[in-house]
C-alpha cells in the first residue's frame, strides 16, 4: 500500500481541542515533526480535518 509523509507546519496553539486530538492521533507532537503512515481512507480523513496545519507528500518505496 502507498505511504505518505505528514509534516506539521503550523502551530496547534489556539486550535480547537478536536484538532489537537487529531494531530495526536496522527502522531504529530510538535512543529516540524513528521511521520510516515499508510495512505488509508481513515488517515486521509484525519489529514483532511487538519489540512491547514500540515503538509502531505507521497513517499516512494
N, C-alpha and C positions, 0 to 999 in steps of 0.2 A: 504494500500500500504506500501511497505517496506520503512524504513528510513535509512539514512546513516549519519554518523558524519564526517565532513570535518574539518581538522585542518591544519592551515598554519604553516609549519615548516621551511621554507626558506624565506629570506627577499625579498621584492619587489623592493628594491633599485637596480637601474641599469637594470631593466627589461623593455621590450618594453611597450609602453602605452597600447596596446591591452591587454596584460596580467594583467596589473594593473586594467584596467576596468573590466576584467573578475573576478578578486578577489573581487572587489567592488560589482559586481552583485551577487556573491555567499554570500555576507555578511561578508567577511573576511576583517577586518580593520587593524589588526596588528599581529605581530608574536605571535605564540602560542594561537591565538584566534581560537575558534571552533564554528561551527554551526551544527544544525541537520536539514536536508532537506529531502524531499521525493526523492525516487530513481526513477526519471523520465529520459527519454532519453535527455531532454533539460539540466538537471542538470549534467548528466554524460558527455555530450558533453563539457560543461564548465570545468568540473573537468579534462577531458582528455587534454584540452588546457593548463592547468597549473599543470599537474600531477607531474612535477619536483619540485613544490613548496609546495605541500600539501600531507597529508596522509589521506586515506579514510578507515573508519571502519563501519561495519554494526551495527545497533542498534537493540537489541532485545526488542520487545514490550511486 
